[in-house]
Each structure stands twice: as C-alpha cells, then as structure tokens.
Amino acid sequence: MANLRAINPKLLEEELSPFIELEEGIRWLPLPADAAELETWRLPEAWLPALSGESCASEKVAALWVGLKSLLPRTLAVFAEKLYGLALLRTQERGLSLVYVFNDDGDLSAQRGFAPPPALPKVAGRFPVDLAPFYRVHDGLVNFMSEDGGPLPIAEWKTLVDPVSKQESLVKIAINGPDAFGFDISEDPVEAYAVWPEEEEVDLVEDPWAFLDELIAAPFEDE
C-alpha cells in the first residue's frame, strides 16, 4: 500500500514525461499536495474531496472510486495493493488528468484517468449498462504509455458502420491493442461484444462491468 509521501517529481518527469512530450506544456503535481497549490489546479468537483488532505494514495482512490466498488472490485483491490502513488498531470493538448503510478522493482508503469466529461453522449442511453458511475470519475482510463487497456475518452469512441447496409453497428468504447469492446446498436436489445481480430472472433459479453474490470486489473494482477 502506498504511503503518505508523494512521488518525486523528477521521477515522473524522467520516466513518464517522455511518453507525452508531444502534448507540450507538461506540468506534474504529486499527491498529497499543499492545499493552496492544489486549489490552483481547479480540480473537478467529483475529485476535490477525495484528492484533498493527507490520506495515502490508496485511501484517495477508495474515496474517489466509492461509487465503483461493486462494479470494478478487482480494479480497486489491485490498486489498493500495488499502487505506488498518485499525481495530477496537466498538458496543453489534453488538459487535466489523474495518473495512477505503479512501481515494479523500479520499473514504473501508470494508468491515466482524464477529467470527467459534462455528460455522456446520447448513444450511451441505449447501452444495457449505465456507464455514468465510471465517467463521473474519469473520461477514460488508459495505459499511460500505450493509451489503451481500458475505457476510452468519449471523444475517442468509434462507431463502426456496416459497409453494405450503411447502418451503425458496434460502438467501441474500449480497446486493448487490436482487440475491442463495445455495444452493437444495430439491433434491440443492444448487447455488448468483444472483438478479437487476430483470432477472427466476436464474443457476446454478458457482464460488461466484469469484462472492463478484468481489462483494467489483469495486467497488474499478473505482476
């Protein structure tokens, strides 16, 4: 479990900043942080209570993700066990995000959660699960280096179109390398599917939350 001490900013700059140098205007703030400095970052209302104060990183995550405890239990468990620290990140291109940092014997990895959006797009109202509890916390949560491995920012959702009927079909809301997960809106009821291009397979996903939970948590559980 992460302790109260904040991550050294130099470590973030040396290990993580090179992956986002094209975003420009990179600014880091490891947590916990001084209240006056934290105020200058103008955090989203959903973040402020959880990220303020002197609690340790895993306690901050538990408070921030309280509404997701029953939906993403594996993710919260592995974050509580293996999280090294938290840091706020602001860049010119992508604005504010919260970075979850992991340290495996000196090898840093991270997940990047963007500031929550004002609202979900209209199409999300057709999905068989309500994604609002997640998107009230983050507008996407992805691997810092590869920008996949979790739910995508809404602006990066992709809707496939059938080349014959020209009808919209799968709305891809998460990717992991070439693999994708989303909801087929071409028929009612709308159902969730995982697409595995290399195996040329498409699988029905009966529990979308369990699928997303495994997608985020599994890489850290295997370490």
NORRALIN-V104897 format. One record per residue. N is the residue number from 1. RES is the residue in three letters. PHI is phi in whole degrees, -180 to 180 (none if undefined). PSI is psi in degrees with one decimal (NA if undefined). Layout:
# NORRALIN-V104897
n res phi psi
N RES PHI PSI
N RES PHI PSI
This chain:
# NORRALIN-V104897
n res phi psi
1 MET none 137.4
2 ALA -67 144.4
3 ASN -92 -170.9
4 LEU -75 -23.0
5 ARG -68 135.2
6 ALA -76 154.7
7 ILE -66 143.6
8 ASN -65 122.3
9 PRO -56 -32.8
10 LYS -62 -35.6
11 LEU -64 -42.6
12 LEU -64 -43.7
13 GLU -65 -39.2
14 GLU -79 -39.4
15 GLU -92 -32.3
16 LEU -111 -37.0
17 SER -56 -35.4
18 PRO -58 -25.6
19 PHE -76 -15.7
20 ILE -127 20.4
21 GLU -61 -25.7
22 LEU -72 -16.4
23 GLU -75 -23.0
24 GLU 63 161.9
25 GLY 59 38.1
26 ILE -72 128.8
27 ARG -138 128.1
28 TRP -111 148.8
29 LEU -143 99.3
30 PRO -64 149.4
31 LEU -111 147.8
32 PRO -71 157.8
33 ALA -134 160.7
34 ASP -59 137.9
35 ALA -58 -40.3
36 ALA -65 -41.2
37 GLU -69 -39.3
38 LEU -61 -36.4
39 GLU -63 -32.7
40 THR -69 -17.1
41 TRP -82 -11.9
42 ARG 51 64.7
43 LEU -68 151.8
44 PRO -58 147.8
45 GLU -56 -35.0
46 ALA -69 -22.5
47 TRP -92 -32.7
48 LEU -55 -50.5
49 PRO -62 -38.8
50 ALA -73 -35.7
51 LEU -92 -9.5
52 SER -81 164.8
53 GLY 84 -175.2
54 GLU -107 21.4
55 SER -69 158.3
56 CYS -75 168.9
57 ALA -58 -45.6
58 SER -67 -32.5
59 GLU -70 -35.7
60 LYS -65 -41.9
61 VAL -64 -43.1
62 ALA -59 -40.1
63 ALA -71 -40.9
64 LEU -68 -37.3
65 TRP -100 20.6
66 VAL -57 -35.1
67 GLY -77 -5.1
68 LEU -110 2.7
69 LYS -57 -41.7
70 SER -85 -17.2
71 LEU -91 -36.0
72 LEU -128 59.2
73 PRO -65 -37.4
74 ARG -66 -40.6
75 THR -63 -47.4
76 LEU -65 -37.1
77 ALA -66 -45.3
78 VAL -73 -32.4
79 PHE -66 -42.2
80 ALA -63 -36.1
81 GLU -80 -39.2
82 LYS -117 -2.9
83 LEU -64 130.2
84 TYR -90 -34.5
85 GLY 176 173.5
86 LEU -123 150.0
87 ALA -150 141.4
88 LEU -83 145.6
89 LEU -136 133.6
90 ARG -129 132.3
91 THR -130 160.1
92 GLN -64 -38.7
93 GLU -81 -37.7
94 ARG -119 7.1
95 GLY 68 -141.5
96 LEU -92 139.7
97 SER -147 162.0
98 LEU -112 126.7
99 VAL -110 124.5
100 TYR -96 115.9
101 VAL -106 136.3
102 PHE -123 143.9
103 ASN -129 107.1
104 ASP -104 91.1
105 ASP 54 45.2
106 GLY 91 -8.1
107 ASP -95 105.8
108 LEU -81 138.0
109 SER -136 167.4
110 ALA -159 154.2
111 GLN -115 140.4
112 ARG -117 119.3
113 GLY -111 123.2
114 PHE -85 162.0
115 ALA -60 141.9
116 PRO -62 147.2
117 PRO -80 163.2
118 PRO -60 -36.7
119 ALA -165 162.1
120 LEU -78 152.1
121 PRO -67 159.3
122 LYS -57 -36.2
123 VAL -62 -28.3
124 ALA -63 -22.4
125 GLY -67 -15.3
126 ARG -92 -13.3
127 PHE -67 150.8
128 PRO -75 -9.3
129 VAL -128 151.9
130 ASP -89 112.3
131 LEU -83 -3.0
132 ALA -57 -41.0
133 PRO -57 -35.6
134 PHE -75 -48.7
135 TYR -74 -9.1
136 ARG -74 -19.6
137 VAL -96 -49.4
138 HIS -141 142.2
139 ASP -90 68.1
140 GLY 99 142.8
141 LEU -139 109.9
142 VAL -133 162.1
143 ASN -60 131.8
144 PHE -61 -37.4
145 MET -85 -40.8
146 SER -102 -12.0
147 GLU 60 33.7
148 ASP -141 -161.3
149 GLY 80 21.8
150 GLY -179 -179.2
151 PRO -59 138.6
152 LEU -88 156.4
153 PRO -57 146.3
154 ILE -55 -38.6
155 ALA -63 -17.3
156 GLU -103 3.3
157 TRP -62 138.8
158 LYS -121 132.6
159 THR -106 118.3
160 LEU -77 148.0
161 VAL -122 129.4
162 ASP -63 125.3
163 PRO -66 -22.2
164 VAL -91 -56.3
165 SER -82 -16.0
166 LYS 64 17.0
167 GLN -88 138.1
168 GLU -65 139.5
169 SER -126 -99.7
170 LEU -80 125.3
171 VAL -94 107.3
172 LYS -82 117.0
173 ILE -112 -5.6
174 ALA -151 144.8
175 ILE -136 157.8
176 ASN -146 93.9
177 GLY 64 -130.4
178 PRO -79 -14.0
179 ASP -79 152.1
180 ALA -140 156.2
181 PHE -135 139.2
182 GLY -174 -164.2
183 PHE -125 129.5
184 ASP -85 109.3
185 ILE -96 10.3
186 SER -77 -17.9
187 GLU -138 161.0
188 ASP -113 137.0
189 PRO -74 149.9
190 VAL -70 135.9
191 GLU -128 160.8
192 ALA -95 145.3
193 TYR -140 147.5
194 ALA -108 134.6
195 VAL -115 124.2
196 TRP -117 86.5
197 PRO -59 -39.9
198 GLU -66 -30.1
199 GLU -93 -4.2
200 GLU 54 46.5
201 GLU -127 149.0
202 VAL -131 121.8
203 ASP -116 137.1
204 LEU -69 134.3
205 VAL -110 109.8
206 GLU -77 -28.2
207 ASP -125 90.8
208 PRO -60 -38.2
209 TRP -65 -41.4
210 ALA -64 -37.0
211 PHE -65 -46.8
212 LEU -66 -36.4
213 ASP -61 -44.8
214 GLU -67 -39.8
215 LEU -58 -43.4
216 ILE -78 -44.1
217 ALA -81 -35.6
218 ALA -54 -42.9
219 PRO -60 -31.5
220 PHE -85 -29.0
221 GLU -67 -29.3
222 ASP -81 -13.3
223 GLU -73 NA
